[in-house]
Structures are given as C-alpha cells and as structure tokens.
Amino acid sequence: MDELLYQMIFKRKSFHIMKSDLLITNDEINEIYQIYEELIPLYDDIRTRIKIVEIEKTNCPRGQYCILFYSEVKEGYEANIGYLGQQIDLYLASKNIGTCWYGIGRTNMMLEDMVFVIMMTMQKQQEKMFRKDMFKSKRKDIKDIWQNDHYLDIANIVRFAPSSCNTQPWFVEAKSNNLLVFRTKGKKGIIPKDKLSYYNRIDMGIFLLILELCLKHGNYQYIRTLYLDNDDDVKLRFANYEILN
C-alpha cells in the first residue's frame, strides 16, 4: 500500500474543475469505507470517522460526492485528519477518482461525539486528466523549505505536497541523521486570519504523510517524535525524524 501511495504522489492533482460524465459506483464507495478502516493514523488514540455524501448535501459546487472527515477534539486532531485524508487522496488517484480538498466546505450533517473537520470532493475522471509532470507544478523552491544539503532527493518530492491555498506551511532542518520539521505561517491568501493555523495544521499532517512515504520508498528507517502544537509562533517545532540507517 505504501509504495502504491508513493507512486500516486506523481499522478494526483487537485481538481478545481470536475467536468466528467464518469460516475463513482456504489462498490467504489464501499471500498473507500473499507480502506479508511485499514489506514494507519498519525495519532492512534484519536477516534475519527468519515461519511461519504452526495454533493447536494454540502455547499461544495463541484464533484459527485464529498468525503466528510470527523474527529474527536484532541491535541493533534487536525494534523491527524490531514495524514489520514492524504492517504485517501492518493488511493483515489490510483482508481482514477479526482479529488480536491475543500477547506471552506460546510455541512449540516454533524456527529454527536465528534466535530466536522474538513471535506474532500471527488468524481471519476479519465486517466488523461491526471498529472503528467508533477515538476511543472508551482511550489516553493527547495531552499525555501529545506535547510542544508541532506536528503535533497526527498526534499524535491515533498515540496509538492498539497496545502490550503498553496500556503505550504512547512520548513525542514535536515542533518545527516535527523529531519526536524517546523510549521510556519504561510501567506493566508483567501483563508480568514483566525482559521490559518487550523488549516495549516491539517496541511502539516498531509506533509508528514508525503515525507514518510518518501522515507519508506528510500528504505530509510526512522523514529518519529511529534510535538505539541498549541501556539501561533511564526516557526513552530512540529515533528522530528531520527534516521536510523
């Protein structure tokens, strides 16, 4: 599964326009639910849940269905959803289902013991509609997100991780046996100022998932340490990866 998801990093893209006559089947919907139950979360003590609903039950203007992500409110829950959701995002690319994280999405479908976190819209697409050359996408230069010359091959992949309004709120201090990951404040764009940290925490979960897929693909073994993220510093220590080989 990890290697499949790694390969999909190069194929997936955010479908901001979903013009397609292809439909997601009920069998595919059931498979998404099944796959979600098998995913490994960033935090294994946080309960989460997804609901897949018709687009008409949300305020999202595009797609056939939306995946609604719900979670207990605990330290790290936003990043945890980003980490889980990005696995779904990449898996769906392997099925030619186009997706887009929809940060401003809203729904009236609430769960009694969890909060709604974010939604992802989706619709089946033709293979040719997916990305052909990831490196043509607009992202920050490596020097803007990665300090030092260690693991630059990984840096050149993880810099293409998706983020809210392309804010890319991450920075890595790389050493020969250590990757220290920070959450930074990106330009907020259309994101309301009071919501920027919320979405950036989700983005960091996405980034860590892509980073770990790259490490596993390179056969690196590591020990991950996650830090509390309860501040709005311009540069906040978020995670550390001790490389063992």
Number of C-alpha atoms within 10 A of each C-alpha: 8 14 11 12 24 23 17 19 25 18 19 26 23 17 20 15 12 20 12 14 10 12 15 16 10 9 8 14 14 11 11 17 16 11 12 17 12 8 14 12 22 19 17 9 10 16 16 22 17 18 12 18 17 12 17 14 13 18 13 20 14 19 24 20 23 27 24 24 21 23 21 17 16 12 14 19 23 24 26 28 28 29 25 22 27 25 25 21 25 25 23 21 24 18 13 20 24 28 28 22 24 22 17 12 17 16 15 9 12 11 11 6 10 15 15 20 22 23 25 22 30 26 23 23 22 12 15 8 15 19 18 13 9 15 13 8 10 10 15 13 11 18 13 12 19 22 17 13 14 16 16 15 11 17 21 13 18 22 23 21 20 23 22 21 16 17 21 24 25 26 23 23 16 19 15 12 13 18 22 19 25 21 24 23 18 17 14 19 12 9 16 9 11 9 10 20 24 13 24 25 25 26 29 29 26 25 26 23 26 25 20 20 22 23 18 14 14 11 10 13 14 18 10 13 11 14 14 11 17 10 9 12 12 11 15 19 18 22 19 19 20 17 16 10 9
